């Protein structure tokens, strides 16, 4: 969990490196599987070994299914 917090803090930097990573991450968020995985990591709904499958996420939140 601490690594996730540190990574998020780093992305707030205005330096060129973190800004490039933010742009790449924004592109990757266009993939549903990536979005679900990151939501699991950020909200601690899943674990490092849990697949993002079986979750339905939208702007209103996430729900498990199947």
mmCIF file of the N, C-alpha and C atoms, coordinates in Angstrom:
data_MODEL
# 
_entry.id   MODEL 
# 
loop_
_atom_site.group_PDB 
_atom_site.id 
_atom_site.type_symbol 
_atom_site.label_atom_id 
_atom_site.label_alt_id 
_atom_site.label_comp_id 
_atom_site.label_asym_id 
_atom_site.label_entity_id 
_atom_site.label_seq_id 
_atom_site.pdbx_PDB_ins_code 
_atom_site.Cartn_x 
_atom_site.Cartn_y 
_atom_site.Cartn_z 
_atom_site.occupancy 
_atom_site.B_iso_or_equiv 
_atom_site.pdbx_formal_charge 
_atom_site.auth_seq_id 
_atom_site.auth_comp_id 
_atom_site.auth_asym_id 
_atom_site.auth_atom_id 
_atom_site.pdbx_PDB_model_num 
ATOM 1   N N  . UNK A 1 1  ? 0.816   -1.193  0.000   1.00 0.00 ? 1  UNK A N  1 
ATOM 2   C CA . UNK A 1 1  ? 0.000   0.000   0.000   1.00 0.00 ? 1  UNK A CA 1 
ATOM 3   C C  . UNK A 1 1  ? 0.865   1.266   0.000   1.00 0.00 ? 1  UNK A C  1 
ATOM 4   N N  . UNK A 1 2  ? 1.960   1.213   0.739   1.00 0.00 ? 2  UNK A N  1 
ATOM 5   C CA . UNK A 1 2  ? 2.851   2.368   0.794   1.00 0.00 ? 2  UNK A CA 1 
ATOM 6   C C  . UNK A 1 2  ? 3.446   2.675   -0.580  1.00 0.00 ? 2  UNK A C  1 
ATOM 7   N N  . UNK A 1 3  ? 3.782   1.630   -1.343  1.00 0.00 ? 3  UNK A N  1 
ATOM 8   C CA . UNK A 1 3  ? 4.310   1.846   -2.693  1.00 0.00 ? 3  UNK A CA 1 
ATOM 9   C C  . UNK A 1 3  ? 3.297   2.560   -3.574  1.00 0.00 ? 3  UNK A C  1 
ATOM 10  N N  . UNK A 1 4  ? 2.025   2.198   -3.458  1.00 0.00 ? 4  UNK A N  1 
ATOM 11  C CA . UNK A 1 4  ? 0.984   2.856   -4.249  1.00 0.00 ? 4  UNK A CA 1 
ATOM 12  C C  . UNK A 1 4  ? 0.899   4.339   -3.911  1.00 0.00 ? 4  UNK A C  1 
ATOM 13  N N  . UNK A 1 5  ? 0.954   4.659   -2.633  1.00 0.00 ? 5  UNK A N  1 
ATOM 14  C CA . UNK A 1 5  ? 0.890   6.057   -2.192  1.00 0.00 ? 5  UNK A CA 1 
ATOM 15  C C  . UNK A 1 5  ? 2.096   6.836   -2.707  1.00 0.00 ? 5  UNK A C  1 
ATOM 16  N N  . UNK A 1 6  ? 3.262   6.230   -2.621  1.00 0.00 ? 6  UNK A N  1 
ATOM 17  C CA . UNK A 1 6  ? 4.472   6.896   -3.117  1.00 0.00 ? 6  UNK A CA 1 
ATOM 18  C C  . UNK A 1 6  ? 4.393   7.123   -4.625  1.00 0.00 ? 6  UNK A C  1 
ATOM 19  N N  . UNK A 1 7  ? 3.891   6.124   -5.345  1.00 0.00 ? 7  UNK A N  1 
ATOM 20  C CA . UNK A 1 7  ? 3.765   6.260   -6.805  1.00 0.00 ? 7  UNK A CA 1 
ATOM 21  C C  . UNK A 1 7  ? 2.796   7.381   -7.154  1.00 0.00 ? 7  UNK A C  1 
ATOM 22  N N  . UNK A 1 8  ? 1.676   7.439   -6.456  1.00 0.00 ? 8  UNK A N  1 
ATOM 23  C CA . UNK A 1 8  ? 0.702   8.502   -6.718  1.00 0.00 ? 8  UNK A CA 1 
ATOM 24  C C  . UNK A 1 8  ? 1.294   9.872   -6.415  1.00 0.00 ? 8  UNK A C  1 
ATOM 25  N N  . UNK A 1 9  ? 2.044   9.968   -5.329  1.00 0.00 ? 9  UNK A N  1 
ATOM 26  C CA . UNK A 1 9  ? 2.690   11.243  -4.978  1.00 0.00 ? 9  UNK A CA 1 
ATOM 27  C C  . UNK A 1 9  ? 3.680   11.667  -6.045  1.00 0.00 ? 9  UNK A C  1 
ATOM 28  N N  . UNK A 1 10 ? 4.424   10.718  -6.562  1.00 0.00 ? 10 UNK A N  1 
ATOM 29  C CA . UNK A 1 10 ? 5.423   11.014  -7.595  1.00 0.00 ? 10 UNK A CA 1 
ATOM 30  C C  . UNK A 1 10 ? 4.758   11.568  -8.855  1.00 0.00 ? 10 UNK A C  1 
ATOM 31  N N  . UNK A 1 11 ? 3.578   11.057  -9.177  1.00 0.00 ? 11 UNK A N  1 
ATOM 32  C CA . UNK A 1 11 ? 2.881   11.509  -10.382 1.00 0.00 ? 11 UNK A CA 1 
ATOM 33  C C  . UNK A 1 11 ? 2.397   12.949  -10.288 1.00 0.00 ? 11 UNK A C  1 
ATOM 34  N N  . UNK A 1 12 ? 2.394   13.513  -9.089  1.00 0.00 ? 12 UNK A N  1 
ATOM 35  C CA . UNK A 1 12 ? 1.986   14.907  -8.911  1.00 0.00 ? 12 UNK A CA 1 
ATOM 36  C C  . UNK A 1 12 ? 3.093   15.887  -9.280  1.00 0.00 ? 12 UNK A C  1 
ATOM 37  N N  . UNK A 1 13 ? 4.306   15.372  -9.439  1.00 0.00 ? 13 UNK A N  1 
ATOM 38  C CA . UNK A 1 13 ? 5.444   16.223  -9.765  1.00 0.00 ? 13 UNK A CA 1 
ATOM 39  C C  . UNK A 1 13 ? 5.261   16.900  -11.123 1.00 0.00 ? 13 UNK A C  1 
ATOM 40  N N  . UNK A 1 14 ? 5.803   18.094  -11.232 1.00 0.00 ? 14 UNK A N  1 
ATOM 41  C CA . UNK A 1 14 ? 5.752   18.815  -12.512 1.00 0.00 ? 14 UNK A CA 1 
ATOM 42  C C  . UNK A 1 14 ? 7.005   18.584  -13.346 1.00 0.00 ? 14 UNK A C  1 
ATOM 43  N N  . UNK A 1 15 ? 7.887   17.711  -12.883 1.00 0.00 ? 15 UNK A N  1 
ATOM 44  C CA . UNK A 1 15 ? 9.104   17.375  -13.624 1.00 0.00 ? 15 UNK A CA 1 
ATOM 45  C C  . UNK A 1 15 ? 8.744   16.614  -14.902 1.00 0.00 ? 15 UNK A C  1 
ATOM 46  N N  . UNK A 1 16 ? 9.589   16.677  -15.936 1.00 0.00 ? 16 UNK A N  1 
ATOM 47  C CA . UNK A 1 16 ? 9.286   16.024  -17.213 1.00 0.00 ? 16 UNK A CA 1 
ATOM 48  C C  . UNK A 1 16 ? 9.077   14.503  -17.121 1.00 0.00 ? 16 UNK A C  1 
ATOM 49  N N  . UNK A 1 17 ? 9.882   13.815  -16.310 1.00 0.00 ? 17 UNK A N  1 
ATOM 50  C CA . UNK A 1 17 ? 9.759   12.355  -16.202 1.00 0.00 ? 17 UNK A CA 1 
ATOM 51  C C  . UNK A 1 17 ? 8.390   11.915  -15.697 1.00 0.00 ? 17 UNK A C  1 
ATOM 52  N N  . UNK A 1 18 ? 7.983   12.385  -14.516 1.00 0.00 ? 18 UNK A N  1 
ATOM 53  C CA . UNK A 1 18 ? 6.663   12.009  -14.018 1.00 0.00 ? 18 UNK A CA 1 
ATOM 54  C C  . UNK A 1 18 ? 5.523   12.469  -14.933 1.00 0.00 ? 18 UNK A C  1 
ATOM 55  N N  . UNK A 1 19 ? 5.695   13.606  -15.595 1.00 0.00 ? 19 UNK A N  1 
ATOM 56  C CA . UNK A 1 19 ? 4.657   14.078  -16.524 1.00 0.00 ? 19 UNK A CA 1 
ATOM 57  C C  . UNK A 1 19 ? 4.505   13.106  -17.693 1.00 0.00 ? 19 UNK A C  1 
ATOM 58  N N  . UNK A 1 20 ? 5.637   12.567  -18.196 1.00 0.00 ? 20 UNK A N  1 
ATOM 59  C CA . UNK A 1 20 ? 5.587   11.586  -19.282 1.00 0.00 ? 20 UNK A CA 1 
ATOM 60  C C  . UNK A 1 20 ? 4.896   10.308  -18.817 1.00 0.00 ? 20 UNK A C  1 
ATOM 61  N N  . UNK A 1 21 ? 5.180   9.895   -17.600 1.00 0.00 ? 21 UNK A N  1 
ATOM 62  C CA . UNK A 1 21 ? 4.530   8.696   -17.049 1.00 0.00 ? 21 UNK A CA 1 
ATOM 63  C C  . UNK A 1 21 ? 3.028   8.938   -16.896 1.00 0.00 ? 21 UNK A C  1 
ATOM 64  N N  . UNK A 1 22 ? 2.635   10.134  -16.475 1.00 0.00 ? 22 UNK A N  1 
ATOM 65  C CA . UNK A 1 22 ? 1.207   10.465  -16.354 1.00 0.00 ? 22 UNK A CA 1 
ATOM 66  C C  . UNK A 1 22 ? 0.509   10.369  -17.703 1.00 0.00 ? 22 UNK A C  1 
ATOM 67  N N  . UNK A 1 23 ? 1.152   10.869  -18.752 1.00 0.00 ? 23 UNK A N  1 
ATOM 68  C CA . UNK A 1 23 ? 0.549   10.793  -20.086 1.00 0.00 ? 23 UNK A CA 1 
ATOM 69  C C  . UNK A 1 23 ? 0.389   9.341   -20.529 1.00 0.00 ? 23 UNK A C  1 
ATOM 70  N N  . UNK A 1 24 ? 1.412   8.522   -20.286 1.00 0.00 ? 24 UNK A N  1 
ATOM 71  C CA . UNK A 1 24 ? 1.338   7.110   -20.637 1.00 0.00 ? 24 UNK A CA 1 
ATOM 72  C C  . UNK A 1 24 ? 0.246   6.414   -19.832 1.00 0.00 ? 24 UNK A C  1 
ATOM 73  N N  . UNK A 1 25 ? 0.190   6.681   -18.552 1.00 0.00 ? 25 UNK A N  1 
ATOM 74  C CA . UNK A 1 25 ? -0.837  6.085   -17.696 1.00 0.00 ? 25 UNK A CA 1 
ATOM 75  C C  . UNK A 1 25 ? -2.233  6.497   -18.150 1.00 0.00 ? 25 UNK A C  1 
ATOM 76  N N  . UNK A 1 26 ? -2.376  7.727   -18.573 1.00 0.00 ? 26 UNK A N  1 
ATOM 77  C CA . UNK A 1 26 ? -3.674  8.198   -19.083 1.00 0.00 ? 26 UNK A CA 1 
ATOM 78  C C  . UNK A 1 26 ? -4.089  7.412   -20.317 1.00 0.00 ? 26 UNK A C  1 
ATOM 79  N N  . UNK A 1 27 ? -3.133  7.132   -21.192 1.00 0.00 ? 27 UNK A N  1 
ATOM 80  C CA . UNK A 1 27 ? -3.433  6.323   -22.381 1.00 0.00 ? 27 UNK A CA 1 
ATOM 81  C C  . UNK A 1 27 ? -3.834  4.902   -21.985 1.00 0.00 ? 27 UNK A C  1 
ATOM 82  N N  . UNK A 1 28 ? -3.081  4.320   -21.056 1.00 0.00 ? 28 UNK A N  1 
ATOM 83  C CA . UNK A 1 28 ? -3.370  2.953   -20.626 1.00 0.00 ? 28 UNK A CA 1 
ATOM 84  C C  . UNK A 1 28 ? -4.730  2.829   -19.950 1.00 0.00 ? 28 UNK A C  1 
ATOM 85  N N  . UNK A 1 29 ? -5.178  3.908   -19.306 1.00 0.00 ? 29 UNK A N  1 
ATOM 86  C CA . UNK A 1 29 ? -6.478  3.888   -18.636 1.00 0.00 ? 29 UNK A CA 1 
ATOM 87  C C  . UNK A 1 29 ? -7.623  3.716   -19.635 1.00 0.00 ? 29 UNK A C  1 
ATOM 88  N N  . UNK A 1 30 ? -7.340  3.838   -20.910 1.00 0.00 ? 30 UNK A N  1 
ATOM 89  C CA . UNK A 1 30 ? -8.346  3.586   -21.932 1.00 0.00 ? 30 UNK A CA 1 
ATOM 90  C C  . UNK A 1 30 ? -8.688  2.107   -22.064 1.00 0.00 ? 30 UNK A C  1 
ATOM 91  N N  . UNK A 1 31 ? -7.883  1.238   -21.468 1.00 0.00 ? 31 UNK A N  1 
ATOM 92  C CA . UNK A 1 31 ? -8.137  -0.196  -21.497 1.00 0.00 ? 31 UNK A CA 1 
ATOM 93  C C  . UNK A 1 31 ? -8.862  -0.597  -20.214 1.00 0.00 ? 31 UNK A C  1 
ATOM 94  N N  . UNK A 1 32 ? -10.014 -1.223  -20.363 1.00 0.00 ? 32 UNK A N  1 
ATOM 95  C CA . UNK A 1 32 ? -10.852 -1.577  -19.213 1.00 0.00 ? 32 UNK A CA 1 
ATOM 96  C C  . UNK A 1 32 ? -10.090 -2.425  -18.194 1.00 0.00 ? 32 UNK A C  1 
ATOM 97  N N  . UNK A 1 33 ? -9.302  -3.377  -18.655 1.00 0.00 ? 33 UNK A N  1 
ATOM 98  C CA . UNK A 1 33 ? -8.566  -4.257  -17.743 1.00 0.00 ? 33 UNK A CA 1 
ATOM 99  C C  . UNK A 1 33 ? -7.570  -3.462  -16.899 1.00 0.00 ? 33 UNK A C  1 
ATOM 100 N N  . UNK A 1 34 ? -6.905  -2.510  -17.504 1.00 0.00 ? 34 UNK A N  1 
ATOM 101 C CA . UNK A 1 34 ? -5.953  -1.665  -16.774 1.00 0.00 ? 34 UNK A CA 1 
ATOM 102 C C  . UNK A 1 34 ? -6.698  -0.812  -15.748 1.00 0.00 ? 34 UNK A C  1 
ATOM 103 N N  . UNK A 1 35 ? -7.803  -0.218  -16.161 1.00 0.00 ? 35 UNK A N  1 
ATOM 104 C CA . UNK A 1 35 ? -8.583  0.619   -15.260 1.00 0.00 ? 35 UNK A CA 1 
ATOM 105 C C  . UNK A 1 35 ? -9.048  -0.178  -14.052 1.00 0.00 ? 35 UNK A C  1 
ATOM 106 N N  . UNK A 1 36 ? -9.577  -1.369  -14.286 1.00 0.00 ? 36 UNK A N  1 
ATOM 107 C CA . UNK A 1 36 ? -10.044 -2.208  -13.175 1.00 0.00 ? 36 UNK A CA 1 
ATOM 108 C C  . UNK A 1 36 ? -8.906  -2.568  -12.225 1.00 0.00 ? 36 UNK A C  1 
ATOM 109 N N  . UNK A 1 37 ? -7.775  -2.948  -12.808 1.00 0.00 ? 37 UNK A N  1 
ATOM 110 C CA . UNK A 1 37 ? -6.628  -3.322  -11.985 1.00 0.00 ? 37 UNK A CA 1 
ATOM 111 C C  . UNK A 1 37 ? -6.193  -2.147  -11.102 1.00 0.00 ? 37 UNK A C  1 
ATOM 112 N N  . UNK A 1 38 ? -6.088  -0.961  -11.684 1.00 0.00 ? 38 UNK A N  1 
ATOM 113 C CA . UNK A 1 38 ? -5.653  0.199   -10.915 1.00 0.00 ? 38 UNK A CA 1 
ATOM 114 C C  . UNK A 1 38 ? -6.669  0.581   -9.851  1.00 0.00 ? 38 UNK A C  1 
ATOM 115 N N  . UNK A 1 39 ? -7.946  0.448   -10.153 1.00 0.00 ? 39 UNK A N  1 
ATOM 116 C CA . UNK A 1 39 ? -8.975  0.727   -9.150  1.00 0.00 ? 39 UNK A CA 1 
ATOM 117 C C  . UNK A 1 39 ? -8.829  -0.232  -7.971  1.00 0.00 ? 39 UNK A C  1 
ATOM 118 N N  . UNK A 1 40 ? -8.573  -1.513  -8.271  1.00 0.00 ? 40 UNK A N  1 
ATOM 119 C CA . UNK A 1 40 ? -8.349  -2.483  -7.200  1.00 0.00 ? 40 UNK A CA 1 
ATOM 120 C C  . UNK A 1 40 ? -7.159  -2.078  -6.340  1.00 0.00 ? 40 UNK A C  1 
ATOM 121 N N  . UNK A 1 41 ? -6.064  -1.685  -6.986  1.00 0.00 ? 41 UNK A N  1 
ATOM 122 C CA . UNK A 1 41 ? -4.861  -1.318  -6.243  1.00 0.00 ? 41 UNK A CA 1 
ATOM 123 C C  . UNK A 1 41 ? -5.080  -0.071  -5.389  1.00 0.00 ? 41 UNK A C  1 
ATOM 124 N N  . UNK A 1 42 ? -5.713  0.930   -5.961  1.00 0.00 ? 42 UNK A N  1 
ATOM 125 C CA . UNK A 1 42 ? -5.886  2.202   -5.266  1.00 0.00 ? 42 UNK A CA 1 
ATOM 126 C C  . UNK A 1 42 ? -6.880  2.081   -4.114  1.00 0.00 ? 42 UNK A C  1 
ATOM 127 N N  . UNK A 1 43 ? -7.940  1.311   -4.312  1.00 0.00 ? 43 UNK A N  1 
ATOM 128 C CA . UNK A 1 43 ? -8.969  1.195   -3.277  1.00 0.00 ? 43 UNK A CA 1 
ATOM 129 C C  . UNK A 1 43 ? -8.737  0.010   -2.361  1.00 0.00 ? 43 UNK A C  1 
ATOM 130 N N  . UNK A 1 44 ? -7.694  -0.779  -2.627  1.00 0.00 ? 44 UNK A N  1 
ATOM 131 C CA . UNK A 1 44 ? -7.373  -1.971  -1.839  1.00 0.00 ? 44 UNK A CA 1 
ATOM 132 C C  . UNK A 1 44 ? -8.498  -3.001  -1.875  1.00 0.00 ? 44 UNK A C  1 
ATOM 133 N N  . UNK A 1 45 ? -9.281  -3.012  -2.960  1.00 0.00 ? 45 UNK A N  1 
ATOM 134 C CA . UNK A 1 45 ? -10.334 -4.018  -3.110  1.00 0.00 ? 45 UNK A CA 1 
ATOM 135 C C  . UNK A 1 45 ? -9.759  -5.368  -3.489  1.00 0.00 ? 45 UNK A C  1 
ATOM 136 N N  . UNK A 1 46 ? -8.610  -5.353  -4.114  1.00 0.00 ? 46 UNK A N  1 
ATOM 137 C CA . UNK A 1 46 ? -7.975  -6.596  -4.532  1.00 0.00 ? 46 UNK A CA 1 
ATOM 138 C C  . UNK A 1 46 ? -6.619  -6.714  -3.883  1.00 0.00 ? 46 UNK A C  1 
ATOM 139 N N  . UNK A 1 47 ? -5.935  -7.796  -4.191  1.00 0.00 ? 47 UNK A N  1 
ATOM 140 C CA . UNK A 1 47 ? -4.570  -7.965  -3.711  1.00 0.00 ? 47 UNK A CA 1 
ATOM 141 C C  . UNK A 1 47 ? -3.652  -8.013  -4.921  1.00 0.00 ? 47 UNK A C  1 
ATOM 142 N N  . UNK A 1 48 ? -2.379  -8.068  -4.684  1.00 0.00 ? 48 UNK A N  1 
ATOM 143 C CA . UNK A 1 48 ? -1.410  -8.070  -5.781  1.00 0.00 ? 48 UNK A CA 1 
ATOM 144 C C  . UNK A 1 48 ? -1.604  -9.277  -6.691  1.00 0.00 ? 48 UNK A C  1 
ATOM 145 N N  . UNK A 1 49 ? -2.171  -10.366 -6.171  1.00 0.00 ? 49 UNK A N  1 
ATOM 146 C CA . UNK A 1 49 ? -2.348  -11.558 -6.981  1.00 0.00 ? 49 UNK A CA 1 
ATOM 147 C C  . UNK A 1 49 ? -3.766  -11.700 -7.514  1.00 0.00 ? 49 UNK A C  1 
ATOM 148 N N  . UNK A 1 50 ? -4.640  -10.802 -7.151  1.00 0.00 ? 50 UNK A N  1 
ATOM 149 C CA . UNK A 1 50 ? -6.019  -10.875 -7.602  1.00 0.00 ? 50 UNK A CA 1 
ATOM 150 C C  . UNK A 1 50 ? -6.143  -10.311 -9.005  1.00 0.00 ? 50 UNK A C  1 
ATOM 151 N N  . UNK A 1 51 ? -6.815  -11.043 -9.874  1.00 0.00 ? 51 UNK A N  1 
ATOM 152 C CA . UNK A 1 51 ? -7.056  -10.558 -11.228 1.00 0.00 ? 51 UNK A CA 1 
ATOM 153 C C  . UNK A 1 51 ? -8.131  -9.491  -11.196 1.00 0.00 ? 51 UNK A C  1 
ATOM 154 N N  . UNK A 1 52 ? -8.085  -8.585  -12.140 1.00 0.00 ? 52 UNK A N  1 
ATOM 155 C CA . UNK A 1 52 ? -9.106  -7.547  -12.228 1.00 0.00 ? 52 UNK A CA 1 
ATOM 156 C C  . UNK A 1 52 ? -10.411 -8.103  -12.777 1.00 0.00 ? 52 UNK A C  1 
ATOM 157 N N  . UNK A 1 53 ? -10.387 -9.307  -13.318 1.00 0.00 ? 53 UNK A N  1 
ATOM 158 C CA . UNK A 1 53 ? -11.613 -9.897  -13.849 1.00 0.00 ? 53 UNK A CA 1 
ATOM 159 C C  . UNK A 1 53 ? -12.571 -10.167 -12.718 1.00 0.00 ? 53 UNK A C  1 
ATOM 160 N N  . UNK A 1 54 ? -13.846 -10.115 -13.023 1.00 0.00 ? 54 UNK A N  1 
ATOM 161 C CA . UNK A 1 54 ? -14.845 -10.337 -12.009 1.00 0.00 ? 54 UNK A CA 1 
ATOM 162 C C  . UNK A 1 54 ? -15.272 -9.056  -11.326 1.00 0.00 ? 54 UNK A C  1 
ATOM 163 N N  . UNK A 1 55 ? -14.814 -7.916  -11.843 1.00 0.00 ? 55 UNK A N  1 
ATOM 164 C CA . UNK A 1 55 ? -15.205 -6.637  -11.288 1.00 0.00 ? 55 UNK A CA 1 
ATOM 165 C C  . UNK A 1 55 ? -15.808 -5.773  -12.380 1.00 0.00 ? 55 UNK A C  1 
ATOM 166 N N  . UNK A 1 56 ? -16.840 -5.099  -12.027 1.00 0.00 ? 56 UNK A N  1 
ATOM 167 C CA . UNK A 1 56 ? -17.463 -4.159  -12.935 1.00 0.00 ? 56 UNK A CA 1 
ATOM 168 C C  . UNK A 1 56 ? -17.306 -2.773  -12.346 1.00 0.00 ? 56 UNK A C  1 
ATOM 169 N N  . UNK A 1 57 ? -16.613 -1.885  -13.036 1.00 0.00 ? 57 UNK A N  1 
ATOM 170 C CA . UNK A 1 57 ? -16.331 -0.570  -12.498 1.00 0.00 ? 57 UNK A CA 1 
ATOM 171 C C  . UNK A 1 57 ? -16.896 0.504   -13.422 1.00 0.00 ? 57 UNK A C  1 
ATOM 172 N N  . UNK A 1 58 ? -17.374 1.547   -12.791 1.00 0.00 ? 58 UNK A N  1 
ATOM 173 C CA . UNK A 1 58 ? -17.861 2.713   -13.522 1.00 0.00 ? 58 UNK A CA 1 
ATOM 174 C C  . UNK A 1 58 ? -17.570 3.942   -12.672 1.00 0.00 ? 58 UNK A C  1 
ATOM 175 N N  . UNK A 1 59 ? -18.008 5.083   -13.125 1.00 0.00 ? 59 UNK A N  1 
ATOM 176 C CA . UNK A 1 59 ? -17.781 6.304   -12.361 1.00 0.00 ? 59 UNK A CA 1 
ATOM 177 C C  . UNK A 1 59 ? -18.431 6.231   -10.989 1.00 0.00 ? 59 UNK A C  1 
ATOM 178 N N  . UNK A 1 60 ? -19.463 5.408   -10.847 1.00 0.00 ? 60 UNK A N  1 
ATOM 179 C CA . UNK A 1 60 ? -20.152 5.287   -9.567  1.00 0.00 ? 60 UNK A CA 1 
ATOM 180 C C  . UNK A 1 60 ? -19.494 4.334   -8.605  1.00 0.00 ? 60 UNK A C  1 
ATOM 181 N N  . UNK A 1 61 ? -18.482 3.583   -9.039  1.00 0.00 ? 61 UNK A N  1 
ATOM 182 C CA . UNK A 1 61 ? -17.797 2.648   -8.151  1.00 0.00 ? 61 UNK A CA 1 
ATOM 183 C C  . UNK A 1 61 ? -17.636 1.292   -8.803  1.00 0.00 ? 61 UNK A C  1 
ATOM 184 N N  . UNK A 1 62 ? -17.288 0.309   -7.999  1.00 0.00 ? 62 UNK A N  1 
ATOM 185 C CA . UNK A 1 62 ? -17.043 -1.046  -8.499  1.00 0.00 ? 62 UNK A CA 1 
ATOM 186 C C  . UNK A 1 62 ? -17.946 -2.045  -7.807  1.00 0.00 ? 62 UNK A C  1 
ATOM 187 N N  . UNK A 1 63 ? -18.263 -3.098  -8.528  1.00 0.00 ? 63 UNK A N  1 
ATOM 188 C CA . UNK A 1 63 ? -19.053 -4.191  -7.970  1.00 0.00 ? 63 UNK A CA 1 
ATOM 189 C C  . UNK A 1 63 ? -18.466 -5.492  -8.483  1.00 0.00 ? 63 UNK A C  1 
ATOM 190 N N  . UNK A 1 64 ? -18.482 -6.531  -7.656  1.00 0.00 ? 64 UNK A N  1 
ATOM 191 C CA . UNK A 1 64 ? -17.986 -7.823  -8.092  1.00 0.00 ? 64 UNK A CA 1 
ATOM 192 C C  . UNK A 1 64 ? -19.110 -8.596  -8.736  1.00 0.00 ? 64 UNK A C  1 
ATOM 193 N N  . UNK A 1 65 ? -18.746 -9.484  -9.625  1.00 0.00 ? 65 UNK A N  1 
ATOM 194 C CA . UNK A 1 65 ? -19.735 -10.340 -10.284 1.00 0.00 ? 65 UNK A CA 1 
ATOM 195 C C  . UNK A 1 65 ? -19.119 -11.690 -10.563 1.00 0.00 ? 65 UNK A C  1 
ATOM 196 N N  . UNK A 1 66 ? -19.973 -12.693 -10.731 1.00 0.00 ? 66 UNK A N  1 
ATOM 197 C CA . UNK A 1 66 ? -19.551 -14.055 -11.104 1.00 0.00 ? 66 UNK A CA 1 
ATOM 198 C C  . UNK A 1 66 ? -18.596 -14.589 -10.151 1.00 0.00 ? 66 UNK A C  1 
# 
